[in-house]
Amino acid sequence: MRRRSRGGNTVLEAALFIPILVTLLVSVEQLGKLTYTYYTIKKALYSAARYIGTQQGVNFCDAADPSILAGLNFALTGSTDGSANPLVTGLTPDMLLVSIERYSAADQTLSACDCSATGCDTSAGGTAPDFIVVSIPEGYAMRPIIPFLTLEPILLKPQVKVPFTGT
Amino acid sequence: MAVQLLVILVPVLFGFMGFALDLGRLYLIRGELNQAANSMALSAARQLIGTSAATDFATNAARLTVDNASQNANKYNFGSLRIGDSSGFYTSDVPDPSYFATAAEAMAAEPGSTADGTTARYVQANIVADAPLTFWALLAAGASRKTTVAARAVAGISAPLCTACGIENFAIQALDQTDLFNFGLVAGTRYTFGYVCNGNPQPGGLAGAAQRLPYLLLDRYNAGDMFDESQQLFRIGGGGLPGSTVSTQSCFRAGNSEVVWASAVPQTCASLAVPQSVVNLLCGVSSRFTNDTPTTCTGVSDVANLSASFTADADLTDIDDYTTYTGSIRRVITIPIVDTLSAANAMTILGFRQFLLDPTTGNTSNVPSDTNGRFEALYIGSPVPVKQGRFDGGCQAQSGPGKVVLFQ
């Protein structure tokens, strides 16, 4: 009689605790996944920036420039034509923004380089930028899936700046 | 029994969960700082050109990558903390990069420069930053709620390149082909470049640069370009070969055969004139000295707009000692050295060497209207990293310019 009652108590305790425990474990796993995804994207952006930053004849003022597209595809899928499986589900080249910056010796700062003949539009006679920045302006939305909780998607917005060493 | 077990296990379990989260974030921060350090080192290494002021420029360039003035700096901790921020709870320190003469030293040594601007070839960038500890803070060891994470990167000049891109297309003849390091040229000597002409009398050197090095323009005419020929020549003179997705268009490769630019065939010396193409190119060269367009440059189509994109160098002084140069590297030209100059036959490229353009004596820039296409340049060897290049083809260059690469 006594044994049976204690057994029921344990089952009841377990039934109360297991959901809490599972929720905690899953949320730790989901936070880990968030960190992992952020770093994966950050590394992909760095790969894209270095790939594009060492190309020649890149026209940064043309959104459809083949070198830029190849660089983004390469970073996100491992193939320059984007035919391989994506590294991060739902992250596509059109979400990424490659912006350019130029160093001004006069005020010793960097500022966005405009697409003009005196700026960085190489097709119109401009000269190459000094730095390139790869970012995700709208962010990569990731929704942590935790039992009993409905969370808003978290926007991951990593960005990378590297010097441009192409021509 | 179960309650006691739970009381013991729950804190342990929570503790390990906390460890996992904090450790994951530490790895992320380390990765972010590594990327930032890479960027700093690459940026700094471009400025190591063998002048006394080079390290100052390099340090400044390194800081640009973490300077948040344009809101786009590299950051850490999910991109939320600035690097080099000394205020607030989490501080980070970006010491001045250290400079070294050899790659081995730069990778092994502790921070602290052992080379000055004239000898520095490699840069070591360091970042030390505070990383937040959210869960470890519950334990005594993590009571300070933060720990420091460090990152380091080394960048510098590569091995000599076989293919050099974005360089200039003046070709000069090796004075001594057996001299694999300088081709018979003497570093620190000021030479007069003069366009090849036939017959006698051969023109002499300009004042202060007695020896005349005859040169030819190698052909990189791009028929499909939106710029006409005069503009293409101006742009090459102004900033080296423009970037192109076609490698042969924007690069020269050691061992390859090249021919003279078709419209730049040498004339007789007695005619006291050089082809218009050479003038157009020298007009581009003058844009490295001045933002005003010389009057002789009207042969270049739409020259005013074209020259606006080329800024003058910051240092326009007449330089005999290269280490005193403090400019923005605009005045440095990298040119192919060929075996035998010939307007009729193919020339083989032996290697690449660099010169610092000097203003013609008595002027503030070179003089594009010079009747023999002459300008002055100081031979500096090959200390300046070229924009881009490759090592393909096994050209086995003993020495020559390299490009900036990441070592660690």
Interface residues (C-beta under 8 A of the other chain):
Chain A: N9 T10 E13 A14 F17 L21 L24 L25 V28 L31 G32 T35 Y36 Y38 Y39 K42 K43 Y46 T54 Q55 Q56 G57 V58 P66 S67 S99 E101 Y103 A105 Q108 T109 L110 S111 A112 A117 T118 G119 T122 S123 G125 G126 T127 A128 F131 V133 S135 L156 K157 P158 Q159 V160 K161 V162 P163 T165 G166 T167
Chain B: A2 V3 L6 L13 F14 M17 A20 L21 G24 R25 Y27 L28 G31 E32 Q35 N38 S39 L42 S43 R46 N60 A61 L64 T65 D67 A69 S70 N72 A73 N74 F78 G79 C165 G166 M226 F227 Q231 R235 G239 G240 L241 P242 G243 S244 T245 V246 S247 S250 C251 N305 L306 A308 S309 F310 A314 S328 K387 Q388 K403 V404
